Amino acid sequence: MFNKAKRGFALAMAVMMFGTQGVCASTLDEKQKALEQQKAQTQKNLAAKQAEIDDLEVKKRKLEGEIEALDKDLIEVMVEIKTLKADIADKEVEIEQTKEDLAAAEKDVEDQYESMKTRIQFLYEKGGTGAWAEMILADANLSNLLNKAEYTQELYDYDREALDTYTNTVEQVTELENNLEVEKSELVVMRECSEEEEKELNKKLEEKKATSANYAAEIQSAEAKADAYTELIRQQSAQIRQIQQQKEEEARKAAEEARKKAAQEAARKAAEQERQRQAAARSNSTSSGNSSGGSSGGSSGGSSGGSGSSSGGGSSSGSSVGYSGKGSAVVSYATQFVGNPYVWGGTSLTNGADCSGFIMSVYAKFGVSLPHSSSALRGVGTGVSYSEAKPGDIICYSGHCAIYMGNGAIVHASCKKEGIKISYNAAYRTILAVRRIFT
């Protein structure tokens, strides 16, 4: 259906173009020359339109490659968001368990404190220090007295130790809860950043798909015009052939007319000669009976013909040091850029980089070429366990990556809200791989 409509459009355009390029020359040679000039111009127009189509096709294929790359980035960001949500849920479970542990520890402290108060109250209700004097005087057995005193001291020591232990437990659990809350907060920020990236990627995809559709429409329109030029060239070629045939026919007719005229002229001359002979015969009738006469006649005819020649046609084509020293140097260099912005897809350490772009540019300073992809970084260098991680190693997460600083800290291009920063717990989210570049 589309091809039929396109052919109709091409024919209509060809008729219109031919009408505007009508032949006004007075002779067939001038008509042919004018048509050949118009055909040459049409061929130039067709070549230009085909070059335009080729250019549009190249742009469209390039855009389709960008769309495919954005689709992959979008999938990676969506996976990262899913992973971050799972990590946040795990942190919330840890926080709830820590709250329960904190409540239990506080209850143990409270129970121990109440028990200690009860024992102290009992001792003092029995007479305080006076009661102890009575016990000493009343018990003649020194061994029993010492046993009682030792027991009492052990009781005091137990209470103090237990109270200190529970207090320390409460403090540790409280600190753990606070740390978990900080880690959860950081995960939430990264999830929000990833969600923003997802929106930006979707927006870019829609824009590029719209542009791709525009290219397709432009290509379709250009192809229709190219078809119209092709049809016009066909018509112009037919017109040239028609003129050539007409010239050949007129040459044939002219030759035939010339032959007829030559025959007529020969007949006229023959008749004239015959009249002259007869007149001569009559004037000599009184002469002797011998008569001689002669006549000669001849006729000649010739024909000449011409041949026409045609020229036209054309073609066009479109174009187509040790590890620890190096690792520490990497960390020292990377931390110089803390505070600089995060830019998705960026590789500038000063004007903005994303997580893999930051690592790529840092390592480039040391002559190491790395891919600009967080997933691809999971396959570079040598894999080690997190417990073996050293400064300069690359920590890989789902959709994210960082440079290990040592002592559990990392430096990384976190997200748009936080930029390049230092985080003090590399295991704040699920670690997929640890890669060592310098061996």
C-alpha positions in Angstrom: 0.0 0.0 0.0 2.8 2.4 0.9 4.8 1.5 -2.2 1.8 2.2 -4.4 1.2 5.5 -2.8 4.9 6.3 -3.1 4.9 5.5 -6.8 1.8 7.7 -7.3 3.6 10.6 -5.5 6.7 10.1 -7.6 4.7 10.1 -10.9 2.8 13.2 -9.8 6.0 15.0 -8.9 7.6 13.9 -12.2 4.7 15.3 -14.2 4.8 18.5 -12.2 8.6 18.9 -12.6 8.4 18.0 -16.3 5.6 20.6 -16.7 7.7 23.3 -15.1 10.7 22.3 -17.4 8.7 22.3 -20.6 10.5 22.3 -23.9 10.1 25.6 -25.7 12.9 25.2 -28.3 11.9 25.7 -32.0 14.0 22.9 -33.5 14.5 19.2 -32.6 18.2 19.7 -32.0 17.5 22.5 -29.6 14.8 20.5 -28.0 17.2 17.5 -27.5 19.9 19.7 -26.2 17.5 21.3 -23.7 16.2 17.9 -22.5 19.7 16.6 -22.1 20.7 19.6 -20.0 17.5 19.1 -17.9 18.3 15.4 -17.6 21.8 16.1 -16.4 20.4 18.5 -13.8 17.9 15.9 -12.7 20.7 13.4 -12.3 22.6 15.9 -10.1 19.4 16.3 -8.0 19.0 12.6 -7.7 22.7 12.1 -6.7 22.3 14.9 -4.1 19.1 13.3 -2.7 20.7 9.9 -2.5 23.7 11.4 -0.7 21.1 13.0 1.7 19.5 9.6 2.2 22.9 8.0 2.9 23.7 10.8 5.5 20.3 10.3 7.2 20.8 6.5 7.3 24.2 7.0 8.9 22.7 9.4 11.5 19.8 7.0 12.1 22.2 4.0 12.7 24.4 6.1 15.0 21.3 7.1 17.0 20.1 3.5 17.1 23.4 2.6 18.6 23.1 5.4 21.2 19.5 4.1 22.0 20.8 0.6 22.5 23.6 1.9 24.8 21.0 3.9 26.8 18.8 0.8 27.1 21.7 -1.1 28.6 22.5 1.7 31.0 18.8 1.9 32.0 18.7 -1.9 32.7 21.9 -1.5 34.8 20.4 1.4 36.8 17.1 -0.5 37.3 19.1 -3.5 38.7 21.0 -1.2 40.9 17.8 0.3 42.3 16.5 -3.2 43.0 19.7 -4.1 44.7 19.7 -0.9 46.8 16.1 -1.5 47.9 17.1 -5.0 49.0 20.1 -3.7 50.9 17.9 -1.0 52.5 15.4 -3.7 53.6 18.3 -5.8 55.1 19.5 -2.7 57.0 16.0 -2.1 58.3 15.9 -5.7 59.6 19.3 -5.2 61.2 18.1 -2.0 62.8 15.0 -3.6 64.2 17.0 -6.5 65.6 19.5 -4.0 67.1 16.6 -2.1 68.7 15.4 -5.4 70.2 18.9 -6.2 71.5 19.1 -2.6 72.9 15.8 -3.0 74.7 16.9 -6.4 76.1 20.2 -4.9 77.3 18.5 -1.9 78.9 16.1 -4.3 80.6 19.0 -6.4 81.9 20.7 -3.3 83.2 17.5 -2.2 84.9 16.9 -5.7 86.5 20.5 -5.9 87.7 20.3 -2.4 89.1 17.1 -3.2 90.9 18.6 -6.4 92.4 21.6 -4.5 93.5 19.5 -1.8 95.1 17.5 -4.5 96.9 20.6 -6.1 98.4 22.0 -2.8 99.5 18.7 -1.8 101.0 18.6 -5.1 102.9 22.0 -4.6 104.4 21.4 -1.1 105.5 17.9 -1.9 106.8 19.7 -4.5 109.1 21.6 -1.7 110.8 24.1 -0.3 108.3 27.6 -0.3 109.6 26.4 -1.0 113.2 24.9 -4.3 112.0 28.2 -5.3 110.7 29.9 -4.6 114.1 27.2 -6.8 115.8 27.9 -9.6 113.3 31.6 -9.4 114.1 31.1 -9.4 117.9 28.3 -12.1 117.7 30.3 -14.6 115.7 33.1 -16.0 117.7 34.3 -18.0 114.8 36.7 -15.8 112.9 36.7 -18.1 109.9 32.9 -17.7 109.5 33.3 -14.0 109.9 35.9 -13.8 107.1 33.8 -16.0 104.9 30.8 -13.6 105.4 33.0 -10.5 104.7 34.5 -12.2 101.6 31.1 -13.2 100.3 29.8 -9.7 100.8 32.8 -8.2 98.9 32.3 -10.7 96.1 28.7 -9.7 95.9 29.7 -6.0 95.6 32.3 -7.0 92.9 29.7 -9.0 91.0 27.2 -6.2 91.0 29.8 -3.7 89.8 31.2 -5.9 87.1 27.7 -6.9 85.9 26.6 -3.3 85.9 29.7 -2.2 83.9 29.2 -5.1 81.4 25.5 -4.3 80.8 26.3 -0.6 80.5 29.0 -1.3 77.9 26.6 -3.6 76.0 24.0 -0.8 75.9 26.6 1.6 74.6 27.8 -0.8 72.0 24.3 -1.6 70.8 23.4 2.1 70.7 26.5 2.8 68.6 25.7 -0.1 66.3 22.2 1.2 65.8 23.5 4.7 65.0 25.9 3.3 62.5 23.2 1.2 60.8 21.0 4.3 60.6 23.8 6.2 58.9 24.4 3.3 56.4 20.7 3.1 55.7 20.6 6.9 55.1 23.5 6.6 52.6 21.8 3.7 50.8 18.6 5.7 50.6 20.5 8.7 49.1 22.0 6.4 46.5 18.7 4.9 45.7 17.2 8.3 45.2 20.1 9.3 42.9 19.7 6.1 40.9 16.0 6.8 40.5 16.8 10.3 39.2 19.3 8.7 36.8 16.5 6.3 35.7 14.2 9.3 35.0 17.0 11.1 33.0 17.7 8.0 31.0 14.1 7.5 30.2 13.8 11.1 29.1 16.9 10.8 26.9 15.5 7.6 25.4 12.2 9.2 24.5 14.0 12.2 22.9 16.3 9.9 20.9 13.5 7.7 19.8 11.6 10.7 18.7 14.6 11.9 16.7 15.0 8.5 15.2 11.4 8.6 14.1 12.0 12.0 12.5 15.0 10.5 10.7 12.8 7.7 9.4 10.2 10.2 8.2 12.9 12.3 6.5 14.4 9.2 4.8 10.9 8.2 3.6 10.3 11.7 2.2 13.8 11.8 0.6 13.3 8.3 -1.0 10.0 9.5 -2.4 11.7 12.5 -4.0 14.5 10.3 -5.3 11.9 8.1 -6.9 10.4 11.2 -8.4 13.7 12.2 -9.8 14.2 8.7 -11.2 10.8 8.8 -12.9 11.6 12.2 -14.3 14.9 10.9 -15.7 13.0 8.0 -17.3 10.6 10.5 -18.9 13.3 12.8 -20.1 15.2 9.8 -21.6 12.0 8.8 -23.4 11.5 12.3 -24.7 15.1 12.4 -26.0 14.6 9.0 -27.7 11.4 10.2 -29.2 13.1 13.3 -30.6 15.9 11.1 -32.0 13.3 8.9 -33.7 11.5 12.0 -35.0 14.8 13.3 -36.4 15.5 10.0 -38.1 12.0 9.9 -39.5 12.3 13.4 -40.9 15.7 12.6 -42.4 14.2 9.5 -44.1 11.3 11.6 -45.4 13.7 14.3 -46.6 15.8 11.6 -48.4 12.7 10.2 -50.0 11.5 13.6 -51.1 15.0 14.3 -52.6 14.8 11.0 -54.5 11.4 11.8 -55.8 12.5 15.2 -56.9 15.6 13.7 -58.6 13.4 11.2 -60.5 11.0 13.9 -61.5 13.9 16.1 -62.7 15.4 13.1 -64.7 12.0 12.5 -66.3 11.6 16.1 -67.2 15.0 16.2 -68.8 14.3 13.0 -70.7 11.0 14.4 -72.0 12.7 17.6 -73.1 15.4 15.6 -74.9 12.7 13.6 -76.6 10.9 16.7 -77.8 14.2 18.1 -79.1 14.9 14.8 -80.9 11.4 14.8 -82.5 11.8 18.4 -83.7 15.1 17.6 -85.2 13.6 14.6 -86.9 10.8 16.7 -88.4 13.3 19.3 -89.6 15.3 16.6 -91.4 12.3 14.7 -92.9 13.2 15.9 -96.4 16.6 14.5 -96.1 17.4 11.0 -97.0 15.5 8.1 -95.7 18.2 7.3 -93.5 17.8 8.8 -90.2 19.7 8.4 -87.2 18.9 9.5 -83.9 19.9 8.8 -80.6 18.8 9.5 -77.5 20.3 8.9 -74.3 18.8 9.3 -71.1 19.7 8.6 -67.8 18.4 8.8 -64.5 20.0 8.7 -61.3 18.7 8.7 -58.0 20.3 8.9 -54.7 19.3 8.6 -51.3 21.0 9.9 -48.3 20.1 9.2 -44.9 21.2 10.4 -41.5 21.6 8.9 -38.3 20.9 10.4 -35.0 22.7 9.8 -31.9 21.7 10.0 -28.4 23.6 10.5 -25.3 22.5 10.5 -21.8 22.5 8.5 -18.7 24.5 8.8 -15.6 25.1 7.1 -12.3 25.6 8.3 -8.8 26.7 6.6 -5.7 26.6 7.5 -2.1 29.4 7.1 0.5 29.7 5.3 2.3 56.8 0.1 42.2 55.3 -2.5 44.6 51.7 -2.9 44.9 51.2 -1.2 48.3 53.2 1.8 47.1 51.2 2.1 43.9 47.8 1.4 45.6 48.5 4.1 48.2 49.5 6.5 45.5 46.2 5.8 43.7 44.3 6.5 46.9 46.4 9.7 47.6 45.7 11.0 44.1 42.0 10.0 44.2 41.2 11.8 47.5 42.4 15.1 46.0 39.1 15.3 44.1 36.8 14.8 47.1 34.0 17.4 46.9 34.0 17.7 43.1 30.7 17.0 41.4 29.1 13.8 40.1 28.1 13.9 36.5 26.4 10.8 34.9 28.6 9.7 32.0 31.4 12.1 32.9 35.1 11.4 33.2 36.4 14.8 34.4 38.0 14.6 37.9 37.4 18.4 38.3 34.2 19.1 36.3 32.4 15.9 37.1 32.5 12.2 36.7 30.3 9.2 37.4 31.6 6.2 39.5 33.3 4.3 36.7 34.5 7.5 35.0 36.1 8.6 38.3 38.0 5.3 38.6 39.0 5.2 34.9 40.4 8.8 35.1 42.3 8.2 38.4 44.0 5.0 37.0 44.8 6.8 33.7 47.1 9.0 35.7 49.1 5.8 36.5 49.1 4.6 32.9 46.3 2.1 33.3 43.5 2.0 30.8 40.1 0.9 32.3 36.6 0.6 30.8 34.0 3.3 31.5 31.5 0.8 32.9 30.9 -0.4 36.5 29.9 -3.9 35.3 32.9 -4.2 33.0 35.2 -3.2 35.9 34.2 -6.5 37.7 36.3 -8.3 35.1 39.5 -6.2 35.2 42.7 -7.1 37.0 42.8 -9.9 39.5 40.0 -10.9 41.8 40.6 -11.0 45.6 38.3 -11.4 48.6 37.1 -8.4 50.6 39.1 -9.6 53.6 42.2 -9.4 51.5 41.5 -5.9 50.1 44.3 -3.4 50.0 44.4 0.3 49.3 43.9 0.9 45.6 41.7 -2.1 44.9 38.4 -1.6 43.1 35.3 -2.5 45.1 32.4 -3.4 42.8 28.7 -3.3 43.7 25.7 -3.7 41.5 25.7 -0.6 39.3 28.4 1.1 41.3 32.1 1.0 42.1 34.7 2.6 44.4 38.4 2.7 45.3 39.3 1.0 48.5 41.3 3.2 50.9 42.0 0.7 53.7 40.5 0.3 57.2 37.1 -0.2 55.6 36.9 3.2 53.9 36.3 3.9 50.2 36.5 7.0 48.0 34.0 7.1 45.2 31.8 9.3 42.9 28.7 8.6 45.0 25.8 10.3 43.3 24.5 13.7 42.0 23.5 14.9 45.5 26.8 14.0 47.2 29.5 14.1 44.4 32.9 12.6 45.0 33.2 11.6 48.7 34.7 9.2 51.3 32.5 6.6 52.9 33.9 4.7 56.0 32.2 1.4 55.6 32.9 -0.3 52.2 30.5 -3.1 53.1 27.6 -0.7 53.6 26.0 -2.6 50.6 26.4 -5.9 48.9 29.9 -6.3 47.4 30.0 -8.3 44.1 33.7 -8.2 43.5 37.1 -6.8 44.6 39.6 -6.3 41.7 43.3 -5.7 42.1 45.0 -3.8 39.3 48.6 -3.7 40.5 50.0 -7.2 41.3 
